[in-house]
Amino acid sequence: MKRAASILLMIVSFALYASAQAADVQRPADAGPHEYTLEDLYRIALSRSEKIKISEEDLFIAERDKDKSMAFLLPRLSAFGEHTRFSEEKTIAGSAGSFTIQPESSSSWGLRLNQSISLGGREITSFRISKKGIESSRYDLYAVREDYIIRVSESYYDVLKAKKGLDIARANVDRLVKYRDEANTRLRVGEVSKTAVLRAEGELSGAQSEMIRAGNVLDLAKAVLARVAGISGGYDIKEKEFSSQNYADIGDLDTADPHKQTAFAERAEIKSGGIQKNIAEDRVRFAKGAYWPSLSVEGVYLGRDENPSSSFFSDESLYGLLRVDIPLFEGGLRRAEVRESEAKKRQTEFLYEDIKKTISIEVEAAYLDLKTQAGILKSLEDQLRFARDNYDAVTKQFAFGLASSIDVIDANTLLVDSERQLSRAQYDYQLAALRLKRATGMLLKEVNGKL
């Protein structure tokens, strides 16, 4: 019995141990901060941004305005009731007996179905305006989303620039440490003076300060990106491999005119402005509709009760009412409303033309910026290649005593500046390409295709 109990205990212990080991195997190791691609940030920002949610609420409000306009096209049904108690009952005597002229109490109740419309079609015009308002709000929401994508992109590339700047600063510190150590070695053998070592120490101290500053810039850029994209906690971003060929198809035209034509056809602001022009025309019709008569149709069921009731008392009735209201004089209100709506219509037309001109300049600026960045990028790639070759040659010459410490510092400074300028140019080029897509109204369409 004891032996069987011991065997059972061993089996249970082994099972518990195996379960614990399996749990340890399945438990994920610390994978570090979450890594986001640019498309991940787009997806998160579009779902969490407060500015986008505000615009979505504007669309919801526009849809409710349509519901309110639709309500004026439908008849209204209402119920009513009242009870009256008088101070005393009054009667009057006649040849056929007494008649009640004031009962002790009376009650009435009923249903009323009524519909009022303007013969000028104001209700229909209002409903048409509300439908166009929904369409305009959709385009406004599209434009807000596209603007926010550019904002996320700018913050994303700011982080990449800061990361690259920190990497360059660290590499600079490593080179200067190596140079200082080599200068110390040559000082001990008497090949250089103390000045070379002091200069190396000074340059290294400045590089270390620059590395600290670059780290703080990176922390701030990541905080801004987290706020814009709506993420929290520790994170990192993933950079896709850069190639200027990826953007060659959008900046290889001789002029910006094709991009402008695309913008005029695709930009949500222009589409929304065109709808606003139509809405302004409808508002003029709505204001002029006030000159027309209004027609009201009403059907009523009325039930009554009196205590005491007279011989001629009718306890229920059913009747219909047709009313025509013809406005004659209202102090110039209608004329003022019509002229106001006409002025707002002219404002909308001016605003539409202003939007088109602004977008045209925006496309031109984005196109030229992309062209500029492409030219700068090519020059800086050559410059960095020359700077690296120069630094390698100077450091080798310094090792053999053929170059001074000043030559090494100058070569290192040129290399650092070239690396920084090229990294900025690469990110500026990619951002310029996105801005051109935004200017032409194609950015969000492309992003939606990837998400």
C-alpha positions in Angstrom: 0.0 0.0 0.0 2.8 2.4 1.0 4.7 1.4 -2.2 1.6 2.2 -4.4 1.2 5.5 -2.7 4.9 6.4 -3.3 4.6 5.5 -7.0 1.4 7.6 -7.3 3.2 10.5 -5.6 6.1 10.2 -8.0 3.8 10.2 -11.0 2.0 13.3 -9.8 5.2 15.1 -9.0 6.6 14.3 -12.5 3.4 15.5 -14.1 3.5 18.8 -12.2 7.2 19.2 -13.2 6.5 18.5 -16.8 3.6 21.0 -16.8 5.8 23.7 -15.3 8.5 23.1 -17.9 6.0 23.3 -20.7 4.7 26.5 -19.3 8.2 27.9 -19.3 8.8 26.9 -22.9 5.5 28.5 -24.0 6.1 31.7 -22.0 7.3 34.3 -24.5 10.6 35.9 -23.7 10.9 39.7 -23.4 10.8 40.8 -27.0 11.6 44.4 -26.1 9.5 47.5 -27.2 6.9 47.1 -29.8 8.0 47.9 -33.3 5.7 49.9 -35.7 6.0 50.4 -39.4 4.7 53.6 -41.1 1.5 51.7 -42.2 1.0 50.5 -38.6 1.1 54.1 -37.4 -1.3 55.2 -40.2 -3.8 52.5 -39.1 -3.6 53.4 -35.4 -3.8 57.1 -36.0 -6.8 56.9 -38.3 -8.7 54.9 -35.6 -7.6 56.9 -32.5 -7.1 60.6 -33.6 -9.3 63.1 -31.8 -9.3 65.4 -34.7 -10.6 62.7 -37.0 -13.3 61.7 -34.5 -14.4 65.4 -34.3 -14.8 65.3 -38.1 -16.7 62.0 -37.9 -19.1 63.7 -35.5 -19.6 66.5 -38.0 -20.6 63.9 -40.5 -23.0 62.3 -37.9 -24.5 65.8 -37.3 -25.0 66.3 -41.0 -26.9 63.0 -41.2 -29.1 64.1 -38.4 -29.8 67.4 -40.2 -31.1 65.2 -43.1 -33.4 63.4 -40.6 -34.7 66.8 -39.4 -35.4 68.0 -42.9 -37.2 64.7 -43.7 -39.4 65.3 -40.7 -40.9 68.4 -42.3 -41.9 66.5 -45.3 -44.0 64.0 -43.2 -47.4 64.7 -41.6 -47.5 65.2 -37.8 -49.8 63.2 -35.6 -50.6 64.5 -32.1 -53.0 63.7 -29.3 -54.5 66.3 -27.0 -56.8 66.5 -24.0 -58.0 69.0 -21.5 -60.3 69.2 -18.5 -62.1 72.3 -17.2 -63.9 72.7 -13.9 -66.2 75.8 -13.5 -67.0 77.6 -10.3 -70.7 76.8 -10.6 -73.3 75.3 -12.9 -75.4 77.8 -14.7 -78.8 77.0 -16.3 -81.5 79.0 -18.0 -85.2 78.3 -17.8 -87.3 77.9 -21.0 -90.7 76.8 -22.0 -89.5 73.3 -22.6 -87.6 73.2 -19.3 -84.1 74.4 -18.1 -81.0 74.4 -20.3 -77.4 74.2 -19.1 -75.3 77.0 -20.4 -72.3 76.3 -18.1 -71.7 72.8 -16.9 -70.0 72.0 -13.6 -67.1 70.4 -15.6 -66.2 69.6 -19.1 -63.5 67.5 -20.8 -62.3 67.1 -24.4 -59.7 64.9 -26.1 -58.8 63.9 -29.6 -56.2 63.3 -32.3 -54.9 65.8 -34.8 -53.2 65.0 -38.1 -51.7 68.0 -39.9 -49.3 68.8 -42.7 -48.0 72.2 -43.7 -46.0 72.8 -46.9 -44.8 75.8 -48.8 -46.0 76.1 -52.4 -42.5 77.3 -53.2 -41.0 73.9 -52.3 -38.9 75.1 -49.3 -39.2 71.8 -47.5 -38.0 69.9 -50.5 -35.1 72.4 -51.0 -34.1 72.0 -47.4 -34.1 68.2 -47.7 -31.9 68.5 -50.8 -29.5 70.8 -49.0 -29.2 68.4 -46.1 -28.3 65.5 -48.5 -25.6 67.6 -50.1 -24.4 68.6 -46.7 -23.7 64.9 -45.9 -21.7 64.5 -49.1 -19.7 67.6 -48.3 -19.0 66.4 -44.8 -17.7 63.1 -46.1 -15.2 64.9 -48.3 -14.2 67.1 -45.4 -13.6 64.0 -43.3 -11.5 62.6 -46.1 -9.4 65.8 -46.2 -8.9 65.7 -42.4 -7.8 62.1 -42.6 -5.3 62.9 -45.4 -3.9 65.9 -43.5 -3.5 63.7 -40.4 -1.6 61.1 -42.4 0.9 63.8 -43.5 1.2 64.9 -39.9 1.9 61.3 -38.8 4.4 61.0 -41.7 6.3 64.1 -40.6 6.5 62.9 -37.0 7.7 59.5 -38.2 10.5 60.9 -40.4 11.4 63.3 -37.5 12.0 60.2 -35.4 14.0 58.6 -38.2 16.1 61.7 -38.6 16.7 61.8 -34.8 17.7 58.1 -34.7 20.1 58.6 -37.6 21.5 61.6 -36.0 22.1 59.6 -32.8 23.7 56.8 -34.7 26.0 59.3 -36.5 26.9 60.9 -33.2 27.8 57.6 -31.7 29.9 56.6 -34.7 31.6 60.0 -34.4 32.4 59.3 -30.7 33.8 55.9 -31.6 36.1 57.4 -34.3 37.3 60.1 -32.0 38.0 57.7 -29.2 40.1 55.6 -31.6 41.8 58.8 -32.8 42.5 59.9 -29.2 44.0 56.5 -28.3 46.2 56.6 -31.3 47.3 60.1 -30.5 48.2 59.0 -27.0 50.2 56.1 -28.4 52.1 58.4 -30.7 52.7 60.9 -27.9 54.4 58.2 -25.8 56.8 57.4 -28.6 57.4 61.1 -29.3 55.8 61.3 -32.7 53.3 64.0 -31.9 53.1 66.8 -29.4 50.7 67.2 -26.4 48.7 69.6 -28.5 47.4 66.8 -30.7 46.2 64.8 -27.7 44.5 67.9 -26.2 42.8 68.6 -29.4 41.6 65.0 -29.7 40.2 65.2 -26.1 38.4 68.5 -26.9 36.9 67.1 -30.1 35.8 63.9 -28.2 34.2 65.9 -25.4 32.3 68.0 -28.0 31.2 64.8 -29.8 30.0 63.3 -26.5 27.9 66.4 -25.8 26.5 66.2 -29.3 25.5 62.5 -28.7 23.7 63.5 -25.5 21.8 66.2 -27.3 20.9 63.8 -30.2 19.5 61.4 -27.6 17.3 64.0 -26.1 16.1 65.1 -29.6 15.2 61.5 -30.3 13.3 61.2 -27.0 11.3 64.3 -27.8 10.6 63.2 -31.4 9.3 59.8 -30.2 7.1 61.5 -27.6 5.6 63.7 -30.4 5.0 60.7 -32.7 3.4 58.8 -29.8 1.0 61.7 -29.3 0.2 62.2 -32.9 -0.3 58.5 -33.7 -2.1 57.6 -30.4 0.3 55.0 -29.1 1.8 54.7 -25.6 4.5 52.9 -23.8 7.9 52.0 -25.1 8.1 51.5 -28.8 10.4 51.6 -31.8 9.8 52.2 -35.5 10.8 50.1 -38.4 12.3 51.8 -41.4 11.8 50.4 -44.8 14.7 50.2 -47.2 15.2 53.5 -49.1 15.5 53.6 -52.8 15.0 56.7 -54.9 13.6 54.5 -57.7 10.5 54.0 -55.5 9.5 57.6 -56.1 10.7 58.1 -59.6 7.3 57.8 -61.1 5.8 60.8 -59.3 8.6 63.3 -59.9 9.9 62.5 -63.4 7.6 64.8 -65.3 8.9 68.0 -66.9 6.1 70.2 -65.4 3.6 70.1 -62.5 0.6 70.5 -64.9 -0.3 66.8 -64.9 -0.2 66.7 -61.1 -2.4 69.8 -61.0 -5.0 68.2 -63.2 -4.9 65.2 -60.9 -5.4 67.4 -57.9 -8.3 69.3 -59.5 -10.0 65.9 -60.1 -9.1 64.2 -56.8 -8.7 66.7 -54.0 -11.5 66.4 -51.4 -11.4 70.1 -50.7 -12.3 70.9 -54.3 -15.1 68.4 -54.4 -16.4 69.7 -51.1 -16.2 73.3 -52.4 -18.2 72.3 -55.6 -20.9 70.9 -53.4 -20.9 74.0 -51.2 -21.5 76.0 -54.4 -24.6 73.9 -55.2 -25.8 74.3 -51.6 -25.4 78.0 -51.8 -27.6 78.0 -54.9 -30.2 76.0 -53.1 -30.2 78.4 -50.2 -31.1 81.2 -52.5 -34.0 79.1 -53.8 -35.0 78.4 -50.2 -35.0 82.1 -49.3 -37.0 83.0 -52.4 -39.5 80.3 -51.5 -40.7 82.6 -48.6 -42.5 84.7 -51.2 -44.8 81.8 -51.9 -48.0 81.0 -49.9 -48.0 78.1 -47.5 -50.7 75.4 -47.4 -51.8 73.6 -44.3 -54.0 70.5 -44.2 -55.5 69.3 -40.9 -57.7 66.5 -39.8 -59.1 66.3 -36.2 -61.1 63.8 -34.2 -62.6 65.5 -31.1 -64.3 63.8 -28.2 -66.1 65.7 -25.4 -67.8 65.2 -22.1 -69.8 67.6 -19.9 -71.3 67.1 -16.5 -74.2 67.8 -16.6 -74.7 67.8 -20.3 -77.3 69.7 -22.2 -79.8 68.2 -24.7 -77.9 69.6 -27.6 -74.5 68.4 -26.5 -72.4 66.6 -29.1 -69.9 64.1 -27.6 -67.7 63.6 -30.6 -66.9 65.2 -34.0 -64.6 64.7 -36.9 -63.6 67.5 -39.2 -60.9 68.6 -41.7 -59.3 72.0 -42.2 -57.6 73.6 -45.2 -55.7 76.8 -44.6 -53.8 79.0 -47.1 -51.4 81.6 -45.6 -50.4 84.3 -48.1 -47.6 86.6 -46.8 -48.2 90.2 -47.7 -45.9 92.4 -45.6 -43.3 91.4 -43.1 -41.1 94.6 -43.0 -38.6 93.6 -45.7 -37.5 90.4 -44.0 -37.8 88.2 -47.0 -36.0 90.6 -49.3 -33.1 90.8 -46.8 -32.9 87.0 -46.5 -32.8 86.6 -50.3 -30.0 89.3 -50.6 -28.1 87.7 -47.8 -28.2 84.2 -49.4 -27.1 85.7 -52.7 -24.1 87.3 -51.0 -23.2 84.0 -49.4 -23.5 82.3 -52.7 -21.0 84.8 -54.2 -18.7 84.2 -51.2 -18.8 80.4 -51.8 -17.9 81.0 -55.5 -14.9 83.2 -54.5 -13.9 80.6 -51.9 -14.0 77.8 -54.4 -11.8 79.7 -56.8 -9.4 80.5 -54.0 -9.2 76.9 -53.0 -8.3 75.9 -56.6 -5.6 78.5 -56.8 -4.2 77.5 -53.4 -4.1 73.9 -54.4 -2.4 74.8 -57.6 0.4 76.6 -55.7 0.5 73.7 -53.2 1.1 71.2 -56.0 3.7 73.4 -57.7 5.6 73.8 -54.4 5.4 70.1 -53.6 6.6 69.2 -57.1 9.5 71.6 -57.1 10.4 70.5 -53.5 10.6 66.9 -54.7 12.7 67.9 -57.7 15.0 69.8 -55.4 15.4 67.0 -52.9 16.2 64.6 -55.8 19.0 66.8 -57.0 20.3 67.4 -53.5 20.2 63.7 -52.8 22.4 62.8 -55.8 25.0 65.5 -54.8 25.1 64.4 -51.2 25.6 60.8 -52.1 28.7 61.7 -54.1 29.8 64.0 -51.3 29.6 61.3 -48.7 31.5 58.9 -50.8 34.3 61.5 -51.2 34.2 62.3 -47.5 34.6 58.6 -46.5 37.5 58.1 -49.0 39.1 61.3 -47.7 38.8 60.2 -44.0 40.2 56.8 -44.7 43.2 58.3 -46.6 43.9 60.9 -43.9 43.7 58.5 -41.0 46.1 56.2 -42.8 48.5 59.1 -43.4 48.2 60.1 -39.8 49.2 56.6 -38.7 52.4 56.9 -40.7 53.0 60.5 -39.7 52.1 62.0 -43.1 49.2 64.0 -41.8 48.6 66.2 -38.8 45.9 66.0 -36.2 44.2 69.0 -37.7 43.9 67.1 -41.0 42.2 64.2 -39.2 39.8 66.4 -37.3 38.9 68.2 -40.5 38.3 65.0 -42.4 36.2 63.6 -39.5 34.1 66.8 -39.4 33.5 66.6 -43.2 32.5 63.0 -42.9 30.0 63.7 -40.0 28.5 66.7 -41.8 28.1 64.6 -45.0 26.4 61.7 -43.2 24.0 64.1 -41.4 23.1 66.0 -44.6 22.6 62.8 -46.6 20.4 61.2 -44.0 18.2 64.3 -43.8 18.1 64.5 -47.5 16.9 60.9 -47.8 14.1 61.4 -45.3 13.2 64.8 -46.8 13.0 63.2 -50.2 10.6 60.5 -49.0 8.5 63.1 -47.2 8.5 65.3 -50.2 7.1 62.4 -52.3 4.3 61.9 -49.7 3.5 65.6 -49.7 3.2 65.6 -53.5 0.8 62.7 -53.2 -1.2 64.6 -50.6 -1.2 67.7 -52.8 -2.7 65.7 -55.7 -5.2 64.0 -53.4 -3.9 60.5 -54.0 -2.2 59.8 -50.6 -5.2 58.5 -48.6 -6.3 56.3 -51.6 -2.8 54.7 -51.7 -2.7 54.3 -47.9 -6.2 52.6 -47.9 -4.9 50.2 -50.5 -2.1 49.1 -48.2 -4.0 48.9 -45.0 
